[in-house]
Amino acid sequence: MDSIAPFFEVYLVVVALLWGSSLNLAADRIPRGESVIRPRSHCRECGRVLNFVDLLPVAGYVIRGGRCAACGVAIGLTSPLVEAITGGLMLASLVELGQWPGALAGVGLAGLWGAAVVGFALRGVNLKRVQGVGPRVALGDDPRADQVVQRTL
């Protein structure tokens, strides 16, 4: 059974990465009042339906250079970041706690992270890039909140 353990742990991390991709979809569509089932994932700019490569968590972003394969519009750093954090939570849990306790803790952490991501999306919190400096948090349309957060980063 020990020979299967590494494959099971890799499987759990891959599932967590896929869960992160689903979180991105939910965080994008639920605040807009759109279905998370239909239509298929697509570029918001040109409407191109995403293919297998585009849907690979983190790797799809890297392969496509962070841009849509058809129109070249920037995808944004939030998508691979959410996916990587979700996978990282599972990986850290497995490394720290072992296979079964780590799997349970990883699922719990990924679930809490998912609730936070979708909850923040519903509240209008998102990551933005400002003047090429790096990501920062923007809170809705309130410029005062934006200034406070910018000072703390």
C-alpha positions in Angstrom: 0.0 0.0 0.0 2.9 2.4 0.6 3.9 2.2 -3.0 0.5 3.8 -3.9 0.8 6.6 -1.4 2.8 9.0 -3.5 0.4 8.6 -6.5 -2.5 9.2 -4.2 -0.9 12.4 -2.8 -0.1 13.7 -6.3 -3.8 12.9 -7.3 -5.0 14.9 -4.3 -2.9 17.9 -5.2 -4.1 17.8 -8.9 -7.7 17.6 -7.6 -7.0 20.6 -5.4 -5.6 22.5 -8.4 -8.8 21.6 -10.4 -10.9 22.8 -7.4 -9.0 26.1 -7.6 -9.9 26.4 -11.3 -13.6 25.8 -10.3 -13.3 28.5 -7.6 -12.1 31.0 -10.3 -15.2 30.1 -12.4 -17.5 30.5 -9.4 -15.9 33.8 -8.3 -16.2 35.2 -11.8 -19.7 34.1 -12.6 -21.7 34.1 -9.3 -21.4 37.9 -8.7 -22.6 38.5 -12.3 -25.6 36.2 -11.7 -24.4 33.8 -14.3 -24.6 30.0 -14.3 -21.5 28.0 -13.2 -22.5 25.2 -15.5 -23.3 26.8 -18.8 -22.0 28.2 -21.1 -18.6 26.5 -21.3 -15.6 28.4 -20.1 -14.7 31.1 -22.6 -12.7 34.3 -23.1 -14.8 37.2 -22.0 -13.3 39.4 -24.7 -13.6 37.3 -27.9 -15.9 34.5 -26.8 -13.5 31.7 -27.8 -14.3 28.5 -25.9 -11.4 27.3 -23.8 -9.7 24.1 -24.8 -7.9 21.4 -22.8 -4.6 23.4 -22.7 -6.4 26.6 -21.5 -8.1 24.7 -18.7 -4.9 23.2 -17.2 -4.6 24.8 -13.7 -1.6 27.1 -13.5 0.1 25.4 -16.5 -2.4 26.7 -19.0 -1.7 30.2 -17.9 2.0 29.7 -18.2 1.7 27.9 -21.6 -0.4 30.7 -23.0 1.7 33.4 -21.5 -1.1 34.8 -19.4 -3.1 35.7 -22.5 -6.0 34.4 -24.6 -4.8 32.2 -27.4 -7.2 33.9 -29.9 -7.4 37.6 -29.1 -4.3 38.1 -26.9 -6.2 39.8 -24.0 -4.4 39.5 -20.7 -6.0 36.9 -18.4 -4.7 38.4 -15.1 -2.7 36.9 -12.3 -5.7 36.1 -10.0 -6.6 32.9 -11.8 -3.3 31.0 -11.5 -2.8 32.5 -8.0 -6.1 31.1 -6.7 -5.3 27.7 -8.3 -1.8 27.6 -6.9 -2.9 28.5 -3.4 -5.5 25.8 -3.5 -3.0 23.2 -4.6 -0.5 24.5 -2.2 -2.9 24.2 0.8 -3.4 20.5 -0.1 0.3 19.9 -0.6 1.3 21.6 2.7 -1.3 19.6 4.6 -0.1 16.4 3.2 3.6 17.2 3.9 2.9 18.4 7.4 0.3 15.9 8.6 0.8 12.8 6.4 -1.6 11.1 4.0 -5.0 10.7 5.7 -4.9 13.5 8.2 -3.3 15.7 5.6 -5.9 14.8 3.0 -8.7 15.7 5.4 -7.1 18.9 6.5 -6.3 19.8 2.9 -9.9 19.4 1.9 -11.0 21.5 4.8 -8.5 24.2 4.0 -9.4 24.2 0.3 -13.1 24.5 1.3 -12.4 27.4 3.5 -10.2 29.0 0.9 -13.0 28.5 -1.7 -15.6 30.1 0.6 -13.2 33.1 1.0 -12.5 33.5 -2.7 -16.2 33.4 -3.7 -17.2 35.5 -0.7 -14.6 38.2 -1.6 -15.8 38.1 -5.2 -19.3 38.7 -4.0 -18.1 41.6 -2.0 -16.2 43.1 -4.9 -12.7 42.4 -3.7 -10.2 41.5 -6.4 -6.5 41.7 -7.2 -5.4 44.4 -9.6 -2.0 45.4 -11.0 -1.1 49.0 -10.5 1.6 50.8 -12.5 3.5 47.5 -12.9 4.4 47.4 -9.2 2.6 44.1 -8.5 -0.7 42.9 -7.2 -2.7 44.8 -4.6 -6.1 44.4 -3.2 -8.9 46.8 -4.4 -12.0 47.0 -2.3 -15.0 47.7 -4.5 -15.2 51.3 -5.8 -14.3 53.0 -2.5 -11.1 55.0 -3.2 -10.5 55.5 0.5 -10.4 51.8 1.2 -8.1 51.4 -1.8 -5.7 54.0 -0.4 -5.6 52.3 3.0 -4.8 48.9 1.5 -2.2 50.4 -0.8 -0.4 52.0 2.2 -0.3 48.6 4.1 1.2 46.8 1.1 
